[in-house]
């Protein structure tokens, strides 16, 4: 074969290979994330420093819920263009999808430092700050997002929640009152009005708002939950029991509802029914330590010491830093066997894990009934106040 013919073949093959690589525009226009990723793989292989290709592939990964791969590609865009604010913003959104709020906050703060004029940076940082319970910071960011613009109902409601978290109840009331003039009462609005009343020590008013919320929407679970809590605080245990039962009817797979109803049964001294609810909570969430502790406490009241000890030890295995199971286990050792050594050891462990409500150990209506007689000794007091 002549050299000229070989040159023509090579040129044609090179042209074909170049044409086989999709264009960035065609990849961007593709709606199917899986196909888009394949196209972008080819582009990146040919042009490994093309920032836009990594960004598009990251977006496609994010659309598929493949957040780790999305984060990796957004990080590459940042390395290629470290001064581009939108790369940090895009990575922050992926972190938000993953619930990695602190990392999202860092990226949004960096994006704002590079571009202070883009409003959505502040809006999303406010949302992240709400998740991190940084309510004052969230208020400030919502206000920066709004500037002189009037808040939409959604933002107005979010701002009211931030005010509530920051203990600025008067401002929250004002925000909700302004919102009520512009939109019909929604379950969410009524719920947050009730929340303000509950937090400011007005349980009757709180119940009224929560009741209006569930009248608007009979499936609105947050209002049932808070109304049940309020009823419990007021001592109306039957009403609290009814609301928790409604919650279980609405969502029978939520372990927290069974656990919370079990606590109501405890206050009613119906420890057998409490155990039944804790059984269900544990069945639904066997790695959750709290219902084991609660069931152990119920078994103590039923004088089922073996079951109580097993449950409290299980609670400690699942979450060793919580002080209450140690207190209850100390009570089991004292009540069942007058075992001073293990009683004191578990009390010391509770104190090591920040138990500080010492007065409750002397109060018969709290934990004092578990330590009757021993809590009068100098040795017991020495452990408490060491």
C-alpha angles and dihedrals in degrees: 000000000000122000090242092055091048090052092052091050092049093048091049092048092049091050091050091049091050092049091050091064109088118238121249089241093055091048091051091050093052111106099195108084093207093053090042091055092052091050092048092048088061092047093048091048089056096038109026093176098052102122096191091057092056091047093052092046090050089052089051092049089049091051088056092049091247093136100165092057089045091052091049092053094044087051089054090053089052092051090050094046109016094173097056108107096198092063090060090044093052092049090048090056090053090050088051090053087055094046091242093141101169093054090046090052091051092052094046091050089052091048090052091049088056097041117019095174101065106099099200091065089065093043094055094042088054089053090050091047089054089056090049090048091240091141100164090052090048091053090052093049094047088053092049089050091051099042103168094336122114113251119247114235089258094053092042090055092047091049090051089053090050090051090051091051089050091050091245093135097160091055090047091052090049092050092049092046090053090048092050090058091057103039138031116264108278126196089247094053093047090046093056092045086055091048091057091052092048093049092048093053101260104124097166092055090045092054090049093055094043089051091052089050094055090043087058092046120013090196097054099121101185091065093050090049096050092041089053090051091049093049089050091051089050091051094246094133096165091058091046090050091052093052093048089049089052090051091052089050090052094046116012092175097064109103093195092066093056091046092050093047088050089058090054090051088051091056088049087053090239095133095164091061089043090056090051091055093046088050089057093045090053092046090055096042111018093173095058111105100199101072089049089057091045093048089048089054091049090050089052089058089049088050091238093142100172093053091044093053092047093051095046091049089049090051090052092049090053095045114011095177097065111099100203098074089054090053091049092046089052087054091052092053092049099042097042102037110004084238103170095180096057092036092057094041092056093044089054091050090051091052090046087056092054103268104162107158093102094156090066090065090063097041113093091207091057124029098322094094089066093058102039112161095000091068088062093062125100089231091059092048091048090058091048097050102029 
